[in-house]
Amino acid sequence: SQDRSVDKYMKTLEEVNQNPDFREFMSAEEDNRKIENSLRREAIEQGSLAEKQSIAKAMLNDNLDVNTISKYTGLSEEEIKILK
């Protein structure tokens, strides 16, 4: 009885997976998830960069040298000079 239920479930699952409409839908869903994840990651990176720049500006205001600021923020010396 339980084996027949599992067999029926597996057969239905195989049929659904072979359906081109379902496969196209799942592909589109996966594409959307990847795009959303990329946008989320980009937003986090932009926020992190903005935070580093803010810290670097504060350090510049405290007259710390560019090399030290670069060391602690991870920003390049060129990026820091642009912030001056």
Backbone torsions as a table, in degrees:
resi	resn	phi	psi	omega
1	SER	NA	-52.0	180.0
2	GLN	-67.7	-37.6	178.0
3	ASP	-62.3	-39.5	179.1
4	ARG	-66.1	-37.1	178.1
5	SER	-65.5	-42.8	178.5
6	VAL	-65.2	-44.2	178.5
7	ASP	-60.2	-43.1	179.4
8	LYS	-63.9	-43.4	178.3
9	TYR	-60.9	-46.8	-178.9
10	MET	-63.6	-39.8	178.8
11	LYS	-64.2	-44.3	178.9
12	THR	-63.2	-42.0	179.1
13	LEU	-61.8	-43.8	177.6
14	GLU	-62.0	-42.4	179.5
15	GLU	-62.6	-44.2	179.4
16	VAL	-62.8	-44.2	-179.3
17	ASN	-65.5	-24.1	178.6
18	GLN	-85.2	-14.0	-178.5
19	ASN	-70.1	119.0	-177.6
20	PRO	-60.4	-35.6	178.9
21	ASP	-63.9	-43.0	178.9
22	PHE	-64.5	-43.8	-179.5
23	ARG	-63.2	-39.9	178.2
24	GLU	-65.8	-42.2	178.2
25	PHE	-59.9	-46.6	-178.6
26	MET	-65.6	-36.7	178.4
27	SER	-64.2	-43.6	178.4
28	ALA	-63.9	-40.8	178.5
29	GLU	-62.2	-44.2	179.7
30	GLU	-64.2	-42.1	177.2
31	ASP	-59.1	-44.4	179.1
32	ASN	-62.4	-40.7	178.0
33	ARG	-62.9	-42.3	179.6
34	LYS	-64.4	-41.5	178.5
35	ILE	-63.4	-46.2	178.9
36	GLU	-60.3	-42.6	179.1
37	ASN	-64.6	-39.6	177.9
38	SER	-64.1	-43.8	179.1
39	LEU	-64.2	-40.4	178.4
40	ARG	-62.8	-46.4	-180.0
41	ARG	-62.6	-41.4	178.4
42	GLU	-63.3	-41.1	178.9
43	ALA	-63.8	-40.2	178.2
44	ILE	-64.5	-43.9	179.4
45	GLU	-63.3	-40.5	178.7
46	GLN	-64.4	-40.6	177.6
47	GLY	-63.9	-40.1	178.9
48	SER	-65.4	-42.5	178.7
49	LEU	-63.8	-43.8	179.4
50	ALA	-61.5	-39.1	178.8
51	GLU	-66.0	-43.2	178.1
52	LYS	-61.8	-41.0	179.7
53	GLN	-65.4	-39.6	178.4
54	SER	-63.3	-43.0	178.2
55	ILE	-64.3	-43.6	179.9
56	ALA	-61.2	-40.5	178.4
57	LYS	-62.3	-42.4	178.8
58	ALA	-64.0	-39.2	179.1
59	MET	-67.8	-38.3	175.5
60	LEU	-61.9	-41.6	178.5
61	ASN	-62.5	-27.1	177.1
62	ASP	-89.6	10.2	176.4
63	ASN	63.3	30.2	173.7
64	LEU	-76.8	150.0	-177.7
65	ASP	-76.0	154.5	-175.1
66	VAL	-58.7	-38.5	-179.4
67	ASN	-62.2	-44.0	179.2
68	THR	-65.1	-43.6	179.6
69	ILE	-61.0	-43.2	179.0
70	SER	-60.5	-43.2	-179.1
71	LYS	-59.1	-42.5	-174.2
72	TYR	-90.9	-20.1	180.0
73	THR	-102.0	-21.6	-176.3
74	GLY	83.5	-0.4	176.3
75	LEU	-79.6	150.3	177.3
76	SER	-73.5	159.4	178.5
77	GLU	-60.9	-35.4	178.1
78	GLU	-63.6	-43.9	178.7
79	GLU	-60.8	-38.5	-178.7
80	ILE	-70.4	-41.6	178.8
81	LYS	-60.7	-34.1	177.8
82	ILE	-66.3	-30.1	-178.5
83	LEU	-74.3	-20.6	-177.1
84	LYS	-59.0	NA	NA
